Amino acid sequence: MRAFVFLLLGAAIAIGVLIMTNVITVEQIQAGRLPDIDVTVRDPGQLPEYEVKTGDVNVTTETKTIEVPEVEVTPAE
């Protein structure tokens, strides 16, 4: 349960950062209104509509050969 809460918090922070850095743009394109409710619903209401524009992400791969140092580990005596 605790991990789930941290996951949701992390997702909310990530989305907030993406919106603040203009990677994601959210524009309300239609207003919402509450339904007119009596014993029966006369007007079901309408949810607002949003248009979400996201930035483009291009991912490429490149093969390279690198030299990796050898490491010797000597245990303490």
Buried (B, 14 or more C-beta within 10 A) or exposed (E): EEEEEEEEEEEEEEEEEBEEEEBBEEEEEEEEEEEEEEEEEEEEEEEEEEEEEEEEEEEEEEEEEEEEEEEEEEEEE
